[in-house]
Amino acid sequence: GALRVLGEGGVLGIISFHSLEDRMVKNYFQEQKRAGLYDILTPHPIRASALEIKENPRARSANLRAIQKI
């Protein structure tokens, strides 16, 4: 439902913590891009750096993906 309220030029970022969740987000974002409604800002997930993982071990499984409404 977040994409329905997103204004033109708005950015939506989603953090997933499991590979199955990440695949669902990736596939959904690709569907939206093919429909011509959105641009994918992160073709590959953004992952935590080694320093961040050292400070917060739970961050090691986090993946960030972002999409922007055209």
N, C-alpha and C positions, 0 to 999 in steps of 0.2 A: 503494500500500500504506500510505501514511502515515495515511490516513483510518481504516483498520481499527484501528490502535493508538491513535488519538486518544480520550482519555477524554471523558466528558460535560462540556461547558463548555470543552473544549480549543479552542485556536485554532491554525489552520494558515495560515502566510503563504508565498506563493510569489512569487519574483522572476523575471520573464521579461525577456529582452533582445531579443526579436524579435517583430514583430507577429503572426506565425503562432503562435508559442508563447503569446502573450498571449491570442489568440482561443481556443485550445484550453483554457486555464485558465478563461477567462470562461465558455465554454460548459459545461464540466464543473461549475463551481460553480453555474451556473443549473440544471442537471439535478438536482443534489443538493438545491437549495432547493425545486424543484418536487416532489421526492420527500418533502419534509417532514423531512429528516434534519439539515439544516444551515441556518444563517443567514449571509447574505453581509454581511460587515462593511464592505467597500469596494465600493460600487456602481460606482464609477469607480476606475481605477488611481491609486495614489499615485505621483507622479513626483518626481524630484529638483528641488530649488530651483535658482534661477540661481546662487546662491553655491556650492552643492554641485557643480554642473556646472563652475563656474570652477575649483574646487579639484581636481575629479576628472572630466575630460572624458568618460570612459567611462560615467559615471553617466547621461548624457543619454538613453540608450536603455532604461534600467531601468524596469520597471513592477512595482509591488507590489500584490498582491491578497490578501485574507484572508477566511477562512471560519471559523465557529464551530459546533461540534457542539451540538445541542440535547439 
